[in-house]
Amino acid sequence: MLLLTPFSIAWSCFALLPILTMPRSEMTKTLQGRDLCGMAAGLALLVIVVICCNSFISNPVSAAAQKIVHHPAFVGAFWAVMLWALYRLYRRQKADVTV
C-alpha cells in the first residue's frame, strides 16, 4: 500500500532491495573495474535524466507521470517483476551452491 502514495520510504526500500538481498560473499568480493564503470555510468545517466526532467518537462506532464507511476496497475506490475527477479536470484544462487 505504501507504493501507492507519492514518494515514500517504500520506493527507497525497493531501490535498496538488491543490496539487502546480496549474499555476504558477493559483498566482500573485490569490485572489478568494469563494474565500477557501469555503476558510474548508471549514476551519471540517472542524474542527467533527473536534471532534464526538471528543466524541460512542464508541470502538467510531470503530474501525469506521477499519476501513472502511483497507479495500482503499475505498482502491482513493478512488485511482481521485483518478486520474479528475487526468485531468479535465489534459484541462481541455489544452483551455484549445489554444483
Beta strands, then each sheet from edge to edge (+ up, - down):
end
